[in-house]
Amino acid sequence: MSKKFIGVDINCGKVMSQHVGSAIRKGNVSESDIDRALFNAFSLRMKLGLFNGNPQHLPSGDIPPSQVCSTKHKNLALQAAQDGIVLLKNTDNTLPLARSKVTSLGVIGPNADAPPSLLGNYNGPPCEVITPLAALQYSVDYTRFAVGCNVAGNVTEIPRAVHLARSVDYVIMFMGLDQDQEREALDRTDLVLPGMQQTLISKVAEAAKKPIILVLLSGGPLDITFAKNDPRIGAILWAGYPGEAGGTAISSIIFGEHNPGGKLPVTWYPQDFTKVPMTDMRMRADPATGYPGRTYRFYTGKPVYQFGYGLSYSKYSYEFEAGAATSIYLNNSLSPQARRNDPNTLSYDIASLGFNTCGELKISATVGVKNHGPMAGRHPALLFSRWPSTEHGRPVKQLVGFQSVHLEAGESTKVEFSLSACEHLSRVMDDGRRVLDKGSHFLIVGDKEHEISIVA
């Protein structure tokens, strides 16, 4: 292989077909590099049976819609949507709504009755799309709808939406983004809601009789600080792009048929974060230049919502079980080293420790989880680790394990996490080397911490 050749065997696009010839002429790749890539690509296609004849006559070529759209698969689509929805705000238990007490309902927003907005992209044809509006109309007879604005927020019907908000007991708004705002090859330049969406939400919240419910559809994060801090907005749900069963899933959470347990998969940054150049991919913060860092592990600014955040209708508590390991012992023959920029900390180089030694540095942490009610629910327990300080480029914390448990109201259980010191308690230095610091480390779940010491 050419020493200059670094990459993959296939490109999802036209780069290789357009530029490989020129690369060969310049000596950046050789014909043998191309032969190897073709061999790998076509070998895989052969293994997949793509040259075995007419695909429709092969075992996987005759799967009828009835098999794809079976009850089992539809239920799985509903469960996936329900489990992925995140409750971001729920002031004074705005949610769930008691269906019997909702005599009139106003549904407002461009994502309330837009099937494509539920599906996102990279999806096959859905079996049946139930929009949030359709699901809510099924639940509440007197349901009225106003679009309010388009997703881009540049075409509005604010007066009509405000009039509707004044005329009903409850208002649910469906705002956010769609594939015209974010998709592959279409990057956003703002983190705030597009156009006049924020104005529409605030005007409706001001006119409504009760605090409104805001449901957001989007793939990426949104700076909704205004809604987070507005007391007239009682509850906020983020549904992502929940798929064909998204409308039913959202309705089931609003009316308490499903207890939300989703957690944010990314940090939601404030609008100011857009000032950071996309080409600056440093993870660690740089106080000297005001660079805030990236991801929940290193970001030093104030996020709108953090990675892993998500509320529930139930209250959960955690306890590290008595007898959990408090020390991990290393062989005295191993010598930790002080780093030039961190002379007060001794660290073990993971590569030097080797596979066998790292394999012996295993511990388990057992965490008790209790659902204090009032509802049964599925709850993800997230286990993080942190260091005594964030000096010298250490992360604020890092996720080292998670498990999802279903608990009835009042029920408790124990969750065991298997951890490797070399993998889960180590950190990466600026030069790319992974090290394990001698001394204290902390495991965190919820508001509970457990200290573990690396000792020789």
C-alpha positions as CSV (number, residue, x, y, z in Angstrom):
1,M,0.0,0.0,0.0
2,S,1.2,3.5,-0.7
3,K,2.5,5.2,2.4
4,K,0.4,8.2,1.5
5,F,-2.8,6.3,1.3
6,I,-5.0,6.8,4.3
7,G,-8.8,6.4,4.0
8,V,-11.6,3.9,3.3
9,D,-12.4,1.5,0.5
10,I,-15.5,3.2,-0.7
11,N,-16.9,6.8,-0.6
12,C,-20.6,7.5,-0.2
13,G,-20.6,10.1,-3.0
14,K,-18.6,11.1,-6.1
15,V,-15.2,12.0,-4.6
16,M,-13.4,8.8,-5.6
17,S,-14.8,8.6,-9.2
18,Q,-13.9,12.2,-9.8
19,H,-10.5,12.3,-8.2
20,V,-8.9,8.9,-8.0
21,G,-7.5,9.2,-11.6
22,S,-5.7,12.4,-10.7
23,A,-4.5,10.9,-7.4
24,I,-2.9,8.0,-9.2
25,R,-1.1,10.4,-11.7
26,K,0.2,12.4,-8.8
27,G,1.4,9.3,-7.0
28,N,-0.9,9.8,-4.0
29,V,-2.4,6.3,-4.4
30,S,-1.3,3.4,-6.6
31,E,-3.3,1.0,-8.8
32,S,-2.7,-1.7,-6.3
33,D,-4.5,0.5,-3.7
34,I,-7.5,0.7,-6.0
35,D,-7.4,-3.1,-6.7
36,R,-7.4,-3.8,-2.9
37,A,-10.4,-1.5,-2.4
38,L,-12.3,-3.1,-5.2
39,F,-11.5,-6.6,-4.0
40,N,-12.8,-5.7,-0.5
41,A,-16.0,-4.0,-1.8
42,F,-16.9,-6.7,-4.2
43,S,-16.0,-9.5,-1.8
44,L,-18.5,-8.1,0.6
45,R,-21.2,-7.8,-2.0
46,M,-20.7,-11.4,-3.0
47,K,-21.0,-12.5,0.6
48,L,-24.3,-10.6,0.8
49,G,-25.5,-12.6,-2.2
50,L,-25.9,-9.5,-4.4
51,F,-24.7,-11.5,-7.5
52,N,-26.9,-14.6,-6.9
53,G,-29.6,-13.6,-9.4
54,N,-32.8,-11.6,-9.3
55,P,-33.1,-10.1,-5.8
56,Q,-36.9,-10.6,-5.9
57,H,-36.4,-14.3,-6.2
58,L,-34.0,-14.6,-3.2
59,P,-35.2,-15.3,0.4
60,S,-35.2,-11.6,1.4
61,G,-36.8,-10.5,-1.9
62,D,-40.4,-11.4,-1.1
63,I,-41.2,-9.8,2.3
64,P,-44.8,-8.6,2.0
65,P,-46.1,-5.4,3.7
66,S,-48.1,-7.5,6.1
67,Q,-44.9,-8.9,7.5
68,V,-43.2,-5.5,7.7
69,C,-46.2,-3.9,9.2
70,S,-47.1,-6.6,11.7
71,T,-48.6,-5.7,15.1
72,K,-45.2,-6.6,16.7
73,H,-43.3,-4.2,14.5
74,K,-45.9,-1.4,15.0
75,N,-45.7,-1.8,18.8
76,L,-41.9,-1.7,18.5
77,A,-42.1,1.6,16.6
78,L,-44.4,3.0,19.3
79,Q,-42.0,1.9,22.1
80,A,-39.0,3.4,20.4
81,A,-40.8,6.7,20.0
82,Q,-42.0,6.7,23.6
83,D,-38.6,5.8,25.0
84,G,-36.8,8.5,23.0
85,I,-39.0,11.4,24.1
86,V,-37.5,13.7,26.7
87,L,-39.4,15.7,29.2
88,L,-37.4,18.9,29.6
89,K,-39.7,21.0,31.8
90,N,-42.7,20.2,33.9
91,T,-43.5,23.1,36.3
92,D,-46.0,22.3,39.0
93,N,-46.8,19.0,37.3
94,T,-48.3,20.6,34.3
95,L,-48.1,17.1,32.8
96,P,-49.7,14.6,32.6
97,L,-53.1,16.0,31.7
98,A,-56.2,14.2,33.0
99,R,-58.0,13.3,29.8
100,S,-61.5,13.6,31.5
101,K,-60.8,17.2,32.5
102,V,-59.7,18.4,29.1
103,T,-63.0,19.7,27.6
104,S,-61.4,21.8,24.9
105,L,-57.9,21.6,23.3
106,G,-56.1,24.0,21.0
107,V,-53.3,22.5,18.9
108,I,-51.0,25.0,17.3
109,G,-47.8,24.8,15.2
110,P,-46.4,23.7,11.9
111,N,-45.3,20.3,13.1
112,A,-48.6,19.2,14.5
113,D,-50.0,17.8,11.3
114,A,-46.9,17.2,9.1
115,P,-46.1,13.5,8.5
116,P,-42.7,14.2,7.0
117,S,-41.6,16.1,10.1
118,L,-42.1,12.9,12.1
119,L,-39.9,10.7,9.9
120,G,-36.7,12.7,9.6
121,N,-34.6,11.1,6.9
122,Y,-33.0,7.8,5.9
123,N,-36.3,6.1,6.4
124,G,-38.3,3.6,4.4
125,P,-41.9,4.1,3.6
126,P,-43.9,4.0,6.8
127,C,-46.8,1.6,7.5
128,E,-49.1,4.3,8.8
129,V,-48.3,7.8,10.0
130,I,-50.3,9.1,12.9
131,T,-49.6,12.8,13.4
132,P,-49.8,14.5,16.8
133,L,-52.9,16.3,15.7
134,A,-54.7,13.1,14.7
135,A,-53.7,11.4,18.0
136,L,-55.0,14.3,20.1
137,Q,-58.2,14.6,18.1
138,Y,-58.8,10.9,18.9
139,S,-58.3,11.7,22.6
140,V,-60.2,14.9,22.9
141,D,-63.4,15.5,20.9
142,Y,-63.3,19.3,21.0
143,T,-59.8,19.8,19.4
144,R,-59.2,22.8,17.2
145,F,-56.1,23.5,15.1
146,A,-54.2,26.5,13.8
147,V,-50.8,26.2,12.0
148,G,-49.6,29.6,13.4
149,C,-46.6,29.7,11.0
150,N,-44.5,27.5,8.7
151,V,-41.4,25.8,10.1
152,A,-39.2,28.5,8.5
153,G,-41.2,31.0,10.5
154,N,-41.4,33.5,7.6
155,V,-45.2,32.9,7.0
156,T,-47.3,33.5,10.0
157,E,-50.9,33.5,11.2
158,I,-50.3,34.8,14.7
159,P,-53.6,36.5,15.3
160,R,-55.6,33.3,14.4
161,A,-53.4,31.3,16.7
162,V,-53.8,33.8,19.6
163,H,-57.6,33.8,19.1
164,L,-57.6,30.0,19.3
165,A,-55.5,30.0,22.5
166,R,-58.0,32.3,24.2
167,S,-60.9,30.1,23.3
168,V,-59.8,26.8,24.7
169,D,-58.9,25.3,28.1
170,Y,-55.5,23.8,27.1
171,V,-53.0,24.6,24.4
172,I,-50.3,22.3,23.0
173,M,-47.8,23.7,20.5
174,F,-45.8,21.7,18.0
175,M,-42.8,23.7,16.9
176,G,-39.1,23.0,16.0
177,L,-37.4,22.0,12.8
178,D,-37.7,19.8,9.7
179,Q,-35.6,18.6,6.8
180,D,-35.7,22.0,5.2
181,Q,-33.9,23.4,8.2
182,E,-31.4,20.6,9.0
183,R,-30.2,17.5,7.1
184,E,-27.1,16.0,5.6
185,A,-25.4,18.7,3.5
186,L,-27.6,21.4,5.1
187,D,-26.1,22.8,8.2
188,R,-27.8,25.3,10.5
189,T,-26.2,28.6,11.3
190,D,-28.4,29.3,14.4
191,L,-29.4,27.4,17.4
192,V,-32.6,29.4,18.0
193,L,-35.9,28.5,16.5
194,P,-36.3,29.7,12.9
195,G,-38.0,33.0,12.0
196,M,-41.0,34.0,14.0
197,Q,-41.5,30.8,15.9
198,Q,-40.4,32.2,19.2
199,T,-42.7,35.2,18.8
200,L,-45.6,32.9,18.0
201,I,-44.9,30.8,21.1
202,S,-44.7,33.8,23.4
203,K,-47.8,35.4,22.0
204,V,-49.8,32.2,22.4
205,A,-48.5,31.6,25.9
206,E,-49.5,35.1,26.9
207,A,-53.0,34.6,25.6
208,A,-53.7,31.1,26.9
209,K,-55.8,30.5,30.0
210,K,-53.3,28.0,31.5
211,P,-49.6,27.4,31.1
212,I,-49.1,25.9,27.6
213,I,-47.3,22.7,26.6
214,L,-44.5,23.0,24.1
215,V,-43.5,20.0,22.0
216,L,-40.3,20.3,19.9
217,L,-39.4,18.2,16.9
218,S,-35.8,18.4,15.8
219,G,-32.7,16.3,15.3
220,G,-30.2,18.8,16.7
221,P,-30.2,21.0,19.8
222,L,-32.2,24.2,20.2
223,D,-31.6,27.3,22.4
224,I,-35.0,27.6,24.0
225,T,-33.8,29.5,27.0
226,F,-36.8,31.9,26.6
227,A,-39.3,28.9,27.0
228,K,-37.3,27.3,29.8
229,N,-37.6,30.5,31.8
230,D,-41.1,31.5,30.8
231,P,-43.6,30.6,33.6
232,R,-46.4,30.7,31.0
233,I,-44.9,27.6,29.4
234,G,-45.6,24.8,31.9
235,A,-44.1,21.8,30.1
236,I,-41.6,21.2,27.3
237,L,-41.2,17.9,25.5
238,W,-38.5,17.1,22.9
239,A,-39.5,14.3,20.6
240,G,-36.6,14.3,18.1
241,Y,-38.0,12.9,14.8
242,P,-40.0,10.1,16.4
243,G,-41.2,8.1,13.4
244,E,-44.5,6.9,12.2
245,A,-45.9,6.3,15.7
246,G,-44.6,9.6,17.0
247,G,-48.1,11.2,17.3
248,T,-49.4,8.4,19.3
249,A,-46.3,8.3,21.5
250,I,-46.5,12.1,22.3
251,S,-50.2,11.8,23.1
252,S,-49.6,8.8,25.4
253,I,-47.1,10.9,27.4
254,I,-49.2,14.0,27.5
255,F,-52.1,12.0,29.0
256,G,-50.1,9.9,31.3
257,E,-50.4,6.6,29.6
258,H,-46.6,6.4,29.4
259,N,-44.1,7.8,31.9
260,P,-41.3,9.6,30.0
261,G,-37.8,8.4,30.7
262,G,-35.8,9.6,27.8
263,K,-32.5,11.4,28.2
264,L,-30.9,14.0,25.9
265,P,-28.2,12.4,23.7
266,V,-26.4,15.6,23.2
267,T,-25.7,18.9,25.1
268,W,-28.0,21.8,24.1
269,Y,-25.7,24.8,23.7
270,P,-26.8,28.5,23.9
271,Q,-26.9,30.6,20.7
272,D,-23.5,32.1,21.6
273,F,-21.9,28.8,20.8
274,T,-22.4,29.5,17.1
275,K,-19.6,32.0,17.4
276,V,-17.2,29.1,17.8
277,P,-15.8,28.2,14.3
278,M,-16.9,24.8,13.1
279,T,-13.4,24.2,12.0
280,D,-12.1,24.5,15.5
281,M,-12.6,20.9,16.7
282,R,-10.6,21.1,20.0
283,M,-12.4,19.3,22.7
284,R,-10.8,21.0,25.7
285,A,-11.6,24.5,26.8
286,D,-8.9,27.2,26.5
287,P,-9.5,29.9,29.1
288,A,-6.7,32.1,27.7
289,T,-8.6,32.6,24.4
290,G,-12.2,32.2,25.8
291,Y,-12.7,29.0,23.8
292,P,-15.4,27.1,25.8
293,G,-14.6,23.5,24.8
294,R,-17.0,20.9,23.3
295,T,-19.3,18.2,24.5
296,Y,-20.5,17.6,28.1
297,R,-17.0,16.3,28.9
298,F,-15.3,19.6,28.4
299,Y,-17.7,22.5,27.8
300,T,-17.3,25.2,30.4
301,G,-20.2,27.4,29.4
302,K,-23.7,27.3,30.7
303,P,-25.7,24.8,28.6
304,V,-29.4,25.2,27.9
305,Y,-29.8,21.5,28.8
306,Q,-27.0,19.0,29.5
307,F,-26.3,15.7,27.9
308,G,-28.2,13.0,29.8
309,Y,-30.8,15.4,31.1
310,G,-34.4,14.3,31.2
311,L,-37.3,14.4,33.7
312,S,-40.0,11.9,34.6
313,Y,-43.4,11.8,36.2
314,S,-41.9,9.7,38.9
315,K,-39.1,10.6,41.3
316,Y,-36.1,8.2,41.4
317,S,-33.3,7.9,44.0
318,Y,-30.0,6.1,44.0
319,E,-27.6,4.6,46.5
320,F,-24.2,2.9,46.0
321,E,-24.4,-0.4,47.8
322,A,-22.4,-1.0,50.9
323,G,-19.3,-3.0,50.3
324,A,-18.5,-1.4,46.9
325,A,-14.8,-1.4,46.1
326,T,-13.0,1.7,47.4
327,S,-9.5,0.9,46.1
328,I,-7.8,-0.6,43.0
329,Y,-4.3,-2.0,43.7
330,L,-1.5,-2.0,41.1
331,N,1.6,-4.0,41.3
332,N,4.4,-2.2,43.2
333,S,6.8,-2.9,40.3
334,L,4.8,-0.5,38.1
335,S,6.1,3.0,38.2
336,P,3.8,5.9,37.8
337,Q,5.2,9.0,36.1
338,A,4.7,12.7,36.7
339,R,3.8,14.7,33.6
340,R,5.8,17.8,32.7
341,N,2.8,20.1,32.9
342,D,1.3,18.3,35.9
343,P,4.1,17.5,38.3
344,N,1.8,16.9,41.3
345,T,0.0,14.0,39.7
346,L,1.4,10.5,39.1
347,S,0.0,8.6,36.2
348,Y,0.3,5.2,34.6
349,D,0.7,4.9,30.9
350,I,-2.1,2.5,29.7
351,A,0.0,1.2,26.8
352,S,2.9,0.4,29.2
353,L,0.5,-1.4,31.6
354,G,-0.4,-3.8,28.9
355,F,-3.4,-6.0,28.1
356,N,-2.8,-8.5,31.0
357,T,-2.4,-5.9,33.7
358,C,-5.4,-3.9,32.5
359,G,-7.4,-7.1,32.4
360,E,-6.8,-7.5,36.2
361,L,-8.0,-4.0,37.1
362,K,-11.7,-4.8,37.0
363,I,-14.3,-3.7,39.6
364,S,-18.0,-3.7,39.8
365,A,-20.3,-1.0,41.2
366,T,-23.8,-1.9,42.4
367,V,-26.3,0.9,42.5
368,G,-29.7,0.7,44.2
369,V,-32.5,2.4,42.2
370,K,-35.9,3.2,43.6
371,N,-39.0,4.6,42.0
372,H,-40.8,6.7,44.6
373,G,-43.8,7.1,42.3
374,P,-46.5,8.0,41.6
375,M,-46.2,6.0,38.3
376,A,-44.5,3.0,36.9
377,G,-41.8,3.8,34.4
378,R,-38.7,2.8,32.5
379,H,-35.7,4.7,33.8
380,P,-32.1,4.8,32.5
381,A,-29.5,4.9,35.2
382,L,-26.4,6.8,34.0
383,L,-23.1,6.2,35.6
384,F,-20.4,8.8,35.2
385,S,-16.8,9.1,36.5
386,R,-14.9,12.3,37.3
387,W,-11.5,13.4,38.7
388,P,-10.9,15.5,41.8
389,S,-10.3,18.5,39.5
390,T,-10.5,19.5,35.8
391,E,-7.0,20.9,35.8
392,H,-4.6,20.0,33.0
393,G,-7.3,19.0,30.5
394,R,-9.2,16.5,32.6
395,P,-12.9,16.1,31.6
396,V,-15.6,17.5,33.8
397,K,-17.0,14.0,33.8
398,Q,-17.5,11.1,31.4
399,L,-20.2,8.5,30.9
400,V,-18.9,5.0,31.8
401,G,-22.1,3.0,31.8
402,F,-25.9,3.0,31.6
403,Q,-28.7,0.5,32.2
404,S,-32.4,0.9,31.8
405,V,-34.8,-0.6,34.3
406,H,-38.5,-0.8,34.5
407,L,-39.9,-0.2,38.0
408,E,-43.4,0.0,39.4
409,A,-44.3,2.8,41.7
410,G,-42.6,2.1,45.1
411,E,-40.4,-0.7,43.6
412,S,-36.6,-0.8,43.9
413,T,-33.9,-2.8,42.2
414,K,-30.1,-3.2,42.0
415,V,-28.1,-2.4,38.9
416,E,-24.5,-3.7,38.6
417,F,-21.9,-1.9,36.5
418,S,-18.8,-3.8,35.4
419,L,-15.9,-1.4,35.0
420,S,-12.3,-1.5,33.8
421,A,-9.9,1.0,35.4
422,C,-7.9,1.3,32.2
423,E,-11.0,2.0,30.1
424,H,-13.4,3.8,32.4
425,L,-11.1,5.7,34.8
426,S,-8.4,6.8,32.4
427,R,-8.1,10.0,30.4
428,V,-6.4,11.0,27.1
429,M,-3.5,13.4,27.2
430,D,-3.0,16.3,24.7
431,D,-0.5,14.1,22.8
432,G,-3.0,11.3,22.5
433,R,-1.6,9.0,25.1
434,R,-4.1,7.4,27.5
435,V,-3.1,7.5,31.2
436,L,-4.6,6.3,34.5
437,D,-4.1,8.8,37.4
438,K,-3.0,7.5,40.7
439,G,-5.2,8.6,43.6
440,S,-8.9,9.5,43.9
441,H,-11.6,9.0,41.3
442,F,-15.3,9.4,41.7
443,L,-18.3,7.4,40.3
444,I,-21.5,9.4,40.0
445,V,-25.1,8.4,39.5
446,G,-27.7,11.1,40.0
447,D,-26.7,13.1,43.1
448,K,-24.7,10.3,44.7
449,E,-20.9,9.8,44.5
450,H,-18.6,6.9,45.4
451,E,-14.8,7.4,45.7
452,I,-12.3,4.9,44.4
453,S,-8.6,5.2,44.8
454,I,-5.9,3.9,42.5
455,V,-3.1,2.7,44.8
456,A,0.2,0.9,44.5
